[in-house]
Amino acid sequence: MTRYAAERARLLLGCYRRADAYDPETYVAAITAVLARYPEDIIRDATHPATGLPIRCDFLPSVAEVYRECEARMQPRRLAEATETRRAQQLQEREDLEQRFGRKR
């Protein structure tokens, strides 16, 4: 995952003028550290030149901006996972009650 994150960080940096990053190596390392926390599809979408940060940011995004972009892209997934977890818990509770008290029809 870190290798993929590093490749995408370099791609992101490559979409901007070289002078925009004071220390390109440090920038790539910092962005890699942030991106490595996310699944590959989130990394790809956030760094894609046609749909991610490069198309929306005129200037090199900060580490915080990359983090916020990834978090925003993760939010629907986290909400779906939380909904599914709640649904599974409710079904389990229902099953437990039905086993304990018998099914009523």
MOPAC internal coordinates of N, CA, C and O (Angstrom, degrees):
PM7 1SCF
backbone

  N    0.0000 0     0.00 0     0.00 0    0    0    0
  C    1.4588 1     0.00 0     0.00 0    1    0    0
  C    1.5245 1   109.91 1     0.00 0    2    1    0
  O    1.2310 1   119.95 1   140.02 1    3    2    1
  N    1.3302 1   117.70 1   -39.98 1    3    2    1
  C    1.4553 1   120.14 1  -179.07 1    5    3    2
  C    1.5269 1   110.97 1   -63.97 1    6    5    3
  O    1.2310 1   120.27 1   143.00 1    7    6    5
  N    1.3055 1   117.09 1   -37.00 1    7    6    5
  C    1.4731 1   120.12 1   178.61 1    9    7    6
  C    1.5315 1   110.27 1   -62.34 1   10    9    7
  O    1.2310 1   120.77 1   133.87 1   11   10    9
  N    1.3212 1   116.13 1   -46.13 1   11   10    9
  C    1.4587 1   120.45 1   179.17 1   13   11   10
  C    1.5316 1   109.99 1   -63.32 1   14   13   11
  O    1.2310 1   120.27 1   136.65 1   15   14   13
  N    1.3207 1   117.09 1   -43.35 1   15   14   13
  C    1.4658 1   121.41 1   179.24 1   17   15   14
  C    1.5264 1   110.14 1   -60.78 1   18   17   15
  O    1.2310 1   119.77 1   139.14 1   19   18   17
  N    1.3229 1   118.05 1   -40.86 1   19   18   17
  C    1.4753 1   121.72 1   179.14 1   21   19   18
  C    1.5197 1   110.65 1   -65.79 1   22   21   19
  O    1.2310 1   120.25 1   138.93 1   23   22   21
  N    1.3202 1   117.13 1   -41.07 1   23   22   21
  C    1.4703 1   120.37 1   177.90 1   25   23   22
  C    1.5162 1   110.48 1   -61.24 1   26   25   23
  O    1.2310 1   120.75 1   136.27 1   27   26   25
  N    1.3285 1   116.17 1   -43.73 1   27   26   25
  C    1.4686 1   120.20 1  -178.49 1   29   27   26
  C    1.5299 1   111.20 1   -71.23 1   30   29   27
  O    1.2310 1   119.92 1   146.58 1   31   30   29
  N    1.3170 1   117.75 1   -33.42 1   31   30   29
  C    1.4705 1   120.43 1   176.25 1   33   31   30
  C    1.5236 1   109.75 1   -64.00 1   34   33   31
  O    1.2310 1   120.43 1   138.00 1   35   34   33
  N    1.3346 1   116.78 1   -42.00 1   35   34   33
  C    1.4702 1   120.17 1   177.58 1   37   35   34
  C    1.5272 1   110.55 1   -65.04 1   38   37   35
  O    1.2310 1   120.18 1   141.96 1   39   38   37
  N    1.3215 1   117.27 1   -38.04 1   39   38   37
  C    1.4578 1   120.58 1   176.42 1   41   39   38
  C    1.5273 1   110.16 1   -61.81 1   42   41   39
  O    1.2310 1   120.98 1   134.33 1   43   42   41
  N    1.3128 1   115.73 1   -45.67 1   43   42   41
  C    1.4618 1   120.16 1   179.11 1   45   43   42
  C    1.5196 1   110.88 1   -58.81 1   46   45   43
  O    1.2310 1   120.26 1   131.07 1   47   46   45
  N    1.3086 1   117.12 1   -48.93 1   47   46   45
  C    1.4648 1   121.40 1   178.48 1   49   47   46
  C    1.5236 1   110.57 1   -60.72 1   50   49   47
  O    1.2310 1   120.57 1   140.92 1   51   50   49
  N    1.3083 1   116.52 1   -39.08 1   51   50   49
  C    1.4582 1   120.67 1  -178.69 1   53   51   50
  C    1.5246 1   114.22 1   -65.88 1   54   53   51
  O    1.2310 1   120.24 1   165.32 1   55   54   53
  N    1.3148 1   117.14 1   -14.68 1   55   54   53
  C    1.4648 1   120.73 1   179.06 1   57   55   54
  C    1.5248 1   112.66 1   -82.02 1   58   57   55
  O    1.2310 1   120.21 1   176.95 1   59   58   57
  N    1.3100 1   117.20 1    -3.05 1   59   58   57
  C    1.4606 1   121.87 1  -177.12 1   61   59   58
  C    1.5208 1   110.33 1  -123.30 1   62   61   59
  O    1.2310 1   121.38 1   -16.70 1   63   62   61
  N    1.3227 1   114.97 1   163.30 1   63   62   61
  C    1.4606 1   119.93 1   177.04 1   65   63   62
  C    1.5167 1   110.22 1   -60.88 1   66   65   63
  O    1.2310 1   120.21 1   -38.46 1   67   66   65
  N    1.2861 1   117.20 1   141.54 1   67   66   65
  C    1.4740 1   123.24 1  -176.62 1   69   67   66
  C    1.5276 1   111.40 1   -56.82 1   70   69   67
  O    1.2310 1   119.63 1   143.16 1   71   70   69
  N    1.2998 1   118.30 1   -36.84 1   71   70   69
  C    1.4691 1   121.84 1  -176.10 1   73   71   70
  C    1.5293 1   112.73 1   -71.04 1   74   73   71
  O    1.2310 1   119.68 1   170.50 1   75   74   73
  N    1.3280 1   118.22 1    -9.50 1   75   74   73
  C    1.4650 1   120.10 1  -177.45 1   77   75   74
  C    1.5250 1   113.38 1   -71.21 1   78   77   75
  O    1.2310 1   119.86 1   156.89 1   79   78   77
  N    1.3006 1   117.88 1   -23.11 1   79   78   77
  C    1.4655 1   120.59 1   179.24 1   81   79   78
  C    1.5256 1   108.72 1  -106.98 1   82   81   79
  O    1.2310 1   120.53 1   -57.08 1   83   82   81
  N    1.3172 1   116.58 1   122.92 1   83   82   81
  C    1.4629 1   120.62 1  -179.11 1   85   83   82
  C    1.5220 1   110.18 1   -60.66 1   86   85   83
  O    1.2310 1   120.56 1   132.95 1   87   86   85
  N    1.3326 1   116.53 1   -47.05 1   87   86   85
  C    1.4588 1   122.64 1   179.15 1   89   87   86
  C    1.5285 1   107.31 1  -130.72 1   90   89   87
  O    1.2310 1   120.04 1   -87.74 1   91   90   89
  N    1.3257 1   117.52 1    92.26 1   91   90   89
  C    1.4669 1   120.82 1  -175.30 1   93   91   90
  C    1.5288 1   113.99 1   -55.07 1   94   93   91
  O    1.2310 1   119.79 1   142.62 1   95   94   93
  N    1.3195 1   118.00 1   -37.38 1   95   94   93
  C    1.4688 1   119.90 1  -179.56 1   97   95   94
  C    1.5196 1   111.59 1   -65.07 1   98   97   95
  O    1.2310 1   120.42 1   137.88 1   99   98   97
  N    1.3258 1   116.81 1   -42.12 1   99   98   97
  C    1.4614 1   120.70 1   178.09 1  101   99   98
  C    1.5187 1   110.44 1   -67.11 1  102  101   99
  O    1.2310 1   120.96 1   138.90 1  103  102  101
  N    1.3261 1   115.76 1   -41.10 1  103  102  101
  C    1.4670 1   120.10 1   178.16 1  105  103  102
  C    1.5276 1   110.49 1   -59.09 1  106  105  103
  O    1.2310 1   120.17 1   130.52 1  107  106  105
  N    1.3242 1   117.29 1   -49.48 1  107  106  105
  C    1.4600 1   120.96 1  -179.43 1  109  107  106
  C    1.5253 1   110.27 1   -61.07 1  110  109  107
  O    1.2310 1   119.84 1   138.77 1  111  110  109
  N    1.3185 1   117.90 1   -41.23 1  111  110  109
  C    1.4681 1   121.05 1   179.51 1  113  111  110
  C    1.5313 1   110.93 1   -63.65 1  114  113  111
  O    1.2310 1   120.38 1   137.58 1  115  114  113
  N    1.3133 1   116.87 1   -42.42 1  115  114  113
  C    1.4614 1   120.59 1  -179.76 1  117  115  114
  C    1.5206 1   111.26 1   -67.56 1  118  117  115
  O    1.2310 1   120.30 1   135.64 1  119  118  117
  N    1.3249 1   117.03 1   -44.36 1  119  118  117
  C    1.4632 1   120.70 1   179.12 1  121  119  118
  C    1.5292 1   109.68 1   -65.59 1  122  121  119
  O    1.2310 1   120.44 1   141.06 1  123  122  121
  N    1.3262 1   116.77 1   -38.94 1  123  122  121
  C    1.4682 1   120.43 1   177.34 1  125  123  122
  C    1.5210 1   110.66 1   -59.64 1  126  125  123
  O    1.2310 1   120.32 1   137.09 1  127  126  125
  N    1.3307 1   117.00 1   -42.91 1  127  126  125
  C    1.4583 1   121.09 1   179.88 1  129  127  126
  C    1.5276 1   111.13 1   -61.42 1  130  129  127
  O    1.2310 1   120.50 1   140.79 1  131  130  129
  N    1.3152 1   116.64 1   -39.21 1  131  130  129
  C    1.4681 1   120.26 1   178.43 1  133  131  130
  C    1.5282 1   109.76 1   -70.39 1  134  133  131
  O    1.2310 1   120.12 1   128.88 1  135  134  133
  N    1.3181 1   117.38 1   -51.12 1  135  134  133
  C    1.4640 1   120.78 1  -176.51 1  137  135  134
  C    1.5247 1   112.57 1   -61.37 1  138  137  135
  O    1.2310 1   120.17 1   145.82 1  139  138  137
  N    1.3124 1   117.28 1   -34.18 1  139  138  137
  C    1.4668 1   120.97 1  -176.54 1  141  139  138
  C    1.5271 1   112.76 1   -63.70 1  142  141  139
  O    1.2310 1   120.00 1   167.06 1  143  142  141
  N    1.3084 1   117.60 1   -12.94 1  143  142  141
  C    1.4625 1   121.82 1   179.74 1  145  143  142
  C    1.5291 1   112.70 1   -81.69 1  146  145  143
  O    1.2310 1   120.24 1   173.93 1  147  146  145
  N    1.3309 1   117.15 1    -6.07 1  147  146  145
  C    1.4608 1   121.52 1  -172.07 1  149  147  146
  C    1.5236 1   111.72 1  -119.67 1  150  149  147
  O    1.2310 1   120.53 1   -20.58 1  151  150  149
  N    1.3256 1   116.59 1   159.42 1  151  150  149
  C    1.4678 1   120.24 1   175.94 1  153  151  150
  C    1.5317 1   111.02 1   -65.93 1  154  153  151
  O    1.2310 1   121.02 1   -22.16 1  155  154  153
  N    1.3172 1   115.65 1   157.84 1  155  154  153
  C    1.4639 1   120.59 1  -176.10 1  157  155  154
  C    1.5172 1   113.24 1   -57.65 1  158  157  155
  O    1.2310 1   119.27 1   141.99 1  159  158  157
  N    1.3238 1   119.00 1   -38.01 1  159  158  157
  C    1.4586 1   119.24 1  -178.73 1  161  159  158
  C    1.5254 1   112.07 1   -66.39 1  162  161  159
  O    1.2310 1   120.14 1   146.21 1  163  162  161
  N    1.3162 1   117.33 1   -33.79 1  163  162  161
  C    1.4687 1   120.86 1   176.89 1  165  163  162
  C    1.5252 1   109.31 1   -69.41 1  166  165  163
  O    1.2310 1   120.52 1   136.37 1  167  166  165
  N    1.3183 1   116.61 1   -43.63 1  167  166  165
  C    1.4678 1   121.15 1   177.46 1  169  167  166
  C    1.5255 1   109.61 1   -58.54 1  170  169  167
  O    1.2310 1   120.90 1   130.56 1  171  170  169
  N    1.3241 1   115.89 1   -49.44 1  171  170  169
  C    1.4634 1   120.91 1  -178.40 1  173  171  170
  C    1.5308 1   111.09 1   -59.11 1  174  173  171
  O    1.2310 1   120.58 1   131.79 1  175  174  173
  N    1.3141 1   116.50 1   -48.21 1  175  174  173
  C    1.4638 1   120.13 1  -177.55 1  177  175  174
  C    1.5298 1   112.19 1   -65.64 1  178  177  175
  O    1.2310 1   120.27 1   140.56 1  179  178  177
  N    1.3148 1   117.08 1   -39.44 1  179  178  177
  C    1.4668 1   120.57 1  -178.44 1  181  179  178
  C    1.5225 1   112.55 1   -69.81 1  182  181  179
  O    1.2310 1   120.36 1   149.67 1  183  182  181
  N    1.3296 1   116.92 1   -30.33 1  183  182  181
  C    1.4694 1   120.24 1  -175.72 1  185  183  182
  C    1.5262 1   113.79 1  -104.11 1  186  185  183
  O    1.2310 1   120.05 1   176.87 1  187  186  185
  N    1.3161 1   117.50 1    -3.13 1  187  186  185
  C    1.4678 1   120.77 1  -176.64 1  189  187  186
  C    1.5383 1   110.01 1   -63.19 1  190  189  187
  O    1.2310 1   120.11 1   -50.21 1  191  190  189
  N    1.3253 1   117.39 1   129.79 1  191  190  189
  C    1.4692 1   120.79 1  -177.18 1  193  191  190
  C    1.5299 1   114.34 1   -61.20 1  194  193  191
  O    1.2310 1   119.99 1   152.09 1  195  194  193
  N    1.3227 1   117.63 1   -27.91 1  195  194  193
  C    1.4644 1   119.66 1  -176.62 1  197  195  194
  C    1.5235 1   113.58 1   -95.18 1  198  197  195
  O    1.2310 1   119.65 1   162.30 1  199  198  197
  N    1.3314 1   118.27 1   -17.70 1  199  198  197
  C    1.4667 1   119.37 1  -175.10 1  201  199  198
  C    1.5257 1   113.95 1  -132.81 1  202  201  199
  O    1.2310 1   119.72 1   169.10 1  203  202  201
  N    1.3093 1   118.14 1   -10.90 1  203  202  201
  C    1.4577 1   120.86 1  -174.98 1  205  203  202
  C    1.5177 1   113.42 1  -102.51 1  206  205  203
  O    1.2310 1   121.46 1    29.84 1  207  206  205
  N    1.3048 1   114.80 1  -150.16 1  207  206  205
  C    1.4642 1   121.31 1  -178.04 1  209  207  206
  C    1.5287 1   114.50 1   -55.84 1  210  209  207
  O    1.2310 1   118.86 1   140.33 1  211  210  209
  N    1.3288 1   119.78 1   -39.67 1  211  210  209
  C    1.4699 1   118.62 1  -178.23 1  213  211  210
  C    1.5242 1   114.28 1   -59.19 1  214  213  211
  O    1.2310 1   119.70 1   149.43 1  215  214  213
  N    1.3133 1   118.18 1   -30.57 1  215  214  213
  C    1.4625 1   120.49 1  -178.55 1  217  215  214
  C    1.5306 1   111.64 1   -80.10 1  218  217  215
  O    1.2310 1   120.46 1   159.01 1  219  218  217
  N    1.3480 1   116.73 1   -20.99 1  219  218  217
  C    1.4595 1   120.06 1  -176.44 1  221  219  218
  C    1.5251 1   114.31 1  -106.12 1  222  221  219
  O    1.2310 1   119.96 1   159.15 1  223  222  221
  N    1.3089 1   117.68 1   -20.85 1  223  222  221
  C    1.4675 1   120.99 1  -176.86 1  225  223  222
  C    1.5280 1   109.82 1  -106.26 1  226  225  223
  O    1.2310 1   121.01 1   -57.88 1  227  226  225
  N    1.3227 1   115.68 1   122.12 1  227  226  225
  C    1.4650 1   119.83 1   177.18 1  229  227  226
  C    1.5230 1   111.99 1   -74.13 1  230  229  227
  O    1.2310 1   121.00 1   154.74 1  231  230  229
  N    1.3227 1   115.70 1   -25.26 1  231  230  229
  C    1.4540 1   120.95 1  -178.60 1  233  231  230
  C    1.5225 1   109.16 1  -120.45 1  234  233  231
  O    1.2310 1   120.75 1   -20.50 1  235  234  233
  N    1.2982 1   116.18 1   159.50 1  235  234  233
  C    1.4556 1   122.19 1  -179.91 1  237  235  234
  C    1.5312 1   109.54 1   -52.29 1  238  237  235
  O    1.2310 1   119.71 1   -56.39 1  239  238  237
  N    1.3288 1   118.16 1   123.61 1  239  238  237
  C    1.4658 1   119.51 1  -178.39 1  241  239  238
  C    1.5218 1   111.33 1   -70.92 1  242  241  239
  O    1.2310 1   121.61 1   -34.35 1  243  242  241
  N    1.3110 1   114.53 1   145.65 1  243  242  241
  C    1.4669 1   119.72 1   176.61 1  245  243  242
  C    1.5256 1   109.14 1   -73.63 1  246  245  243
  O    1.2310 1   121.25 1   -11.96 1  247  246  245
  N    1.3135 1   115.22 1   168.04 1  247  246  245
  C    1.4604 1   120.64 1   175.93 1  249  247  246
  C    1.5305 1   109.17 1   -58.84 1  250  249  247
  O    1.2310 1   120.62 1   138.68 1  251  250  249
  N    1.3190 1   116.42 1   -41.32 1  251  250  249
  C    1.4687 1   120.87 1   179.38 1  253  251  250
  C    1.5241 1   111.16 1   -62.71 1  254  253  251
  O    1.2310 1   119.97 1   140.41 1  255  254  253
  N    1.3159 1   117.65 1   -39.59 1  255  254  253
  C    1.4672 1   120.49 1   178.70 1  257  255  254
  C    1.5293 1   111.34 1   -65.53 1  258  257  255
  O    1.2310 1   120.30 1   140.95 1  259  258  257
  N    1.3122 1   117.04 1   -39.05 1  259  258  257
  C    1.4653 1   120.46 1   177.28 1  261  259  258
  C    1.5252 1   109.40 1   -64.52 1  262  261  259
  O    1.2310 1   120.36 1   136.54 1  263  262  261
  N    1.3103 1   116.93 1   -43.46 1  263  262  261
  C    1.4691 1   121.86 1   177.25 1  265  263  262
  C    1.5289 1   110.61 1   -58.76 1  266  265  263
  O    1.2310 1   120.17 1   130.47 1  267  266  265
  N    1.3287 1   117.27 1   -49.53 1  267  266  265
  C    1.4683 1   121.04 1  -179.05 1  269  267  266
  C    1.5288 1   111.38 1   -62.13 1  270  269  267
  O    1.2310 1   120.34 1   141.48 1  271  270  269
  N    1.3295 1   116.96 1   -38.52 1  271  270  269
  C    1.4627 1   120.83 1   177.69 1  273  271  270
  C    1.5260 1   110.53 1   -61.89 1  274  273  271
  O    1.2310 1   120.40 1   133.23 1  275  274  273
  N    1.3097 1   116.84 1   -46.77 1  275  274  273
  C    1.4676 1   120.77 1  -179.72 1  277  275  274
  C    1.5286 1   110.92 1   -65.50 1  278  277  275
  O    1.2310 1   120.52 1   138.43 1  279  278  277
  N    1.3123 1   116.62 1   -41.57 1  279  278  277
  C    1.4602 1   120.18 1   178.57 1  281  279  278
  C    1.5242 1   111.20 1   -62.85 1  282  281  279
  O    1.2310 1   120.27 1   137.95 1  283  282  281
  N    1.3265 1   117.09 1   -42.05 1  283  282  281
  C    1.4694 1   120.58 1   178.62 1  285  283  282
  C    1.5266 1   110.75 1   -62.51 1  286  285  283
  O    1.2310 1   120.60 1   142.30 1  287  286  285
  N    1.3187 1   116.45 1   -37.70 1  287  286  285
  C    1.4641 1   120.18 1   179.11 1  289  287  286
  C    1.5286 1   111.89 1   -73.98 1  290  289  287
  O    1.2310 1   119.97 1   155.05 1  291  290  289
  N    1.3156 1   117.66 1   -24.95 1  291  290  289
  C    1.4660 1   121.79 1   178.45 1  293  291  290
  C    1.5251 1   112.47 1   -82.07 1  294  293  291
  O    1.2310 1   119.88 1   155.88 1  295  294  293
  N    1.3158 1   117.83 1   -24.12 1  295  294  293
  C    1.4574 1   120.98 1  -173.37 1  297  295  294
  C    1.5317 1   113.42 1   -54.98 1  298  297  295
  O    1.2310 1   118.58 1   131.73 1  299  298  297
  N    1.3323 1   120.31 1   -48.27 1  299  298  297
  C    1.4722 1   118.57 1   179.23 1  301  299  298
  C    1.5307 1   112.24 1   -60.36 1  302  301  299
  O    1.2310 1   119.98 1   142.65 1  303  302  301
  N    1.3017 1   117.65 1   -37.35 1  303  302  301
  C    1.4611 1   121.47 1   179.25 1  305  303  302
  C    1.5249 1   110.29 1   -66.10 1  306  305  303
  O    1.2310 1   120.50 1   135.68 1  307  306  305
  N    1.3205 1   116.64 1   -44.32 1  307  306  305
  C    1.4622 1   119.80 1   179.44 1  309  307  306
  C    1.5299 1   111.60 1   -64.03 1  310  309  307
  O    1.2310 1   120.74 1   140.32 1  311  310  309
  N    1.3296 1   116.20 1   -39.68 1  311  310  309
  C    1.4650 1   119.80 1   177.47 1  313  311  310
  C    1.5214 1   110.83 1   -63.63 1  314  313  311
  O    1.2310 1   120.28 1   136.77 1  315  314  313
  N    1.3261 1   117.07 1   -43.23 1  315  314  313
  C    1.4630 1   121.25 1   178.43 1  317  315  314
  C    1.5170 1   110.87 1   -62.89 1  318  317  315
  O    1.2310 1   120.36 1   137.54 1  319  318  317
  N    1.3283 1   116.92 1   -42.46 1  319  318  317
  C    1.4672 1   120.85 1   178.86 1  321  319  318
  C    1.5233 1   110.79 1   -64.82 1  322  321  319
  O    1.2310 1   120.07 1   139.40 1  323  322  321
  N    1.3229 1   117.47 1   -40.60 1  323  322  321
  C    1.4643 1   120.86 1   179.05 1  325  323  322
  C    1.5283 1   110.20 1   -65.90 1  326  325  323
  O    1.2310 1   120.30 1   140.01 1  327  326  325
  N    1.3168 1   117.03 1   -39.99 1  327  326  325
  C    1.4584 1   121.13 1   177.58 1  329  327  326
  C    1.5251 1   110.45 1   -62.93 1  330  329  327
  O    1.2310 1   120.70 1   135.23 1  331  330  329
  N    1.3049 1   116.28 1   -44.77 1  331  330  329
  C    1.4655 1   120.69 1   179.32 1  333  331  330
  C    1.5296 1   111.09 1   -64.22 1  334  333  331
  O    1.2310 1   120.12 1   140.81 1  335  334  333
  N    1.3128 1   117.37 1   -39.19 1  335  334  333
  C    1.4639 1   120.95 1   177.90 1  337  335  334
  C    1.5241 1   110.41 1   -63.52 1  338  337  335
  O    1.2310 1   120.58 1   134.57 1  339  338  337
  N    1.3454 1   116.50 1   -45.43 1  339  338  337
  C    1.4676 1   120.14 1   178.12 1  341  339  338
  C    1.5251 1   111.04 1   -61.91 1  342  341  339
  O    1.2310 1   120.79 1   137.56 1  343  342  341
  N    1.3289 1   116.10 1   -42.44 1  343  342  341
  C    1.4638 1   120.53 1   179.74 1  345  343  342
  C    1.5350 1   110.30 1   -61.35 1  346  345  343
  O    1.2310 1   120.37 1   135.16 1  347  346  345
  N    1.3098 1   116.89 1   -44.84 1  347  346  345
  C    1.4705 1   120.81 1   179.29 1  349  347  346
  C    1.5283 1   110.85 1   -63.42 1  350  349  347
  O    1.2310 1   120.39 1   139.67 1  351  350  349
  N    1.3255 1   116.85 1   -40.33 1  351  350  349
  C    1.4634 1   120.16 1   178.53 1  353  351  350
  C    1.5256 1   110.79 1   -64.03 1  354  353  351
  O    1.2310 1   120.49 1   137.19 1  355  354  353
  N    1.3299 1   116.66 1   -42.81 1  355  354  353
  C    1.4617 1   120.56 1   179.76 1  357  355  354
  C    1.5238 1   111.16 1   -63.91 1  358  357  355
  O    1.2310 1   120.73 1   138.26 1  359  358  357
  N    1.3220 1   116.20 1   -41.74 1  359  358  357
  C    1.4652 1   119.35 1   177.94 1  361  359  358
  C    1.5227 1   110.97 1   -64.30 1  362  361  359
  O    1.2310 1   120.39 1   140.28 1  363  362  361
  N    1.3208 1   116.86 1   -39.72 1  363  362  361
  C    1.4601 1   120.27 1   178.29 1  365  363  362
  C    1.5187 1   110.92 1   -65.57 1  366  365  363
  O    1.2310 1   120.36 1   137.13 1  367  366  365
  N    1.3220 1   116.91 1   -42.87 1  367  366  365
  C    1.4682 1   120.52 1   178.16 1  369  367  366
  C    1.5266 1   110.61 1   -61.88 1  370  369  367
  O    1.2310 1   120.80 1   138.36 1  371  370  369
  N    1.3130 1   116.08 1   -41.64 1  371  370  369
  C    1.4662 1   120.38 1   179.10 1  373  371  370
  C    1.5284 1   110.04 1   -62.82 1  374  373  371
  O    1.2310 1   120.98 1   134.18 1  375  374  373
  N    1.3222 1   115.74 1   -45.82 1  375  374  373
  C    1.4598 1   120.15 1   179.14 1  377  375  374
  C    1.5279 1   110.89 1   -61.41 1  378  377  375
  O    1.2310 1   120.48 1   137.65 1  379  378  377
  N    1.3257 1   116.68 1   -42.35 1  379  378  377
  C    1.4669 1   120.94 1   178.69 1  381  379  378
  C    1.5290 1   110.78 1   -61.73 1  382  381  379
  O    1.2310 1   120.12 1   136.65 1  383  382  381
  N    1.3333 1   117.37 1   -43.35 1  383  382  381
  C    1.4649 1   121.02 1   179.16 1  385  383  382
  C    1.5219 1   111.24 1   -65.20 1  386  385  383
  O    1.2310 1   120.67 1   138.27 1  387  386  385
  N    1.3230 1   116.33 1   -41.73 1  387  386  385
  C    1.4613 1   120.09 1   179.56 1  389  387  386
  C    1.5268 1   110.86 1   -64.35 1  390  389  387
  O    1.2310 1   120.18 1   141.60 1  391  390  389
  N    1.3094 1   117.26 1   -38.40 1  391  390  389
  C    1.4607 1   120.33 1   177.97 1  393  391  390
  C    1.5269 1   110.98 1   -69.47 1  394  393  391
  O    1.2310 1   121.32 1   142.60 1  395  394  393
  N    1.2940 1   115.08 1   -37.40 1  395  394  393
  C    1.4685 1   119.18 1  -177.91 1  397  395  394
  C    1.5268 1   112.58 1   -72.73 1  398  397  395
  O    1.2310 1   120.28 1   137.49 1  399  398  397
  N    1.3307 1   117.07 1   -42.51 1  399  398  397
  C    1.4523 1   121.84 1  -174.35 1  401  399  398
  C    1.5221 1   113.74 1  -109.67 1  402  401  399
  O    1.2310 1   120.21 1   177.38 1  403  402  401
  N    1.2775 1   117.20 1    -2.62 1  403  402  401
  C    1.4727 1   121.18 1  -178.09 1  405  403  402
  C    1.5135 1   110.00 1    82.37 1  406  405  403
  O    1.2310 1   121.35 1   -22.18 1  407  406  405
  N    1.2870 1   115.03 1   157.82 1  407  406  405
  C    1.4711 1   120.09 1  -178.30 1  409  407  406
  C    1.5146 1   109.51 1   -81.42 1  410  409  407
  O    1.2310 1   121.50 1   -44.14 1  411  410  409
  N    1.3174 1   114.74 1   135.86 1  411  410  409
  C    1.4737 1   120.55 1   178.15 1  413  411  410
  C    1.5222 1   107.18 1  -110.45 1  414  413  411
  O    1.2310 1   121.69 1   -47.20 1  415  414  413
  N    1.2716 1   114.38 1   132.80 1  415  414  413
  C    1.4778 1   119.16 1   178.71 1  417  415  414
  C    1.4930 1   109.15 1  -131.92 1  418  417  415
  O    1.2310 1   120.10 1   180.00 1  419  418  417

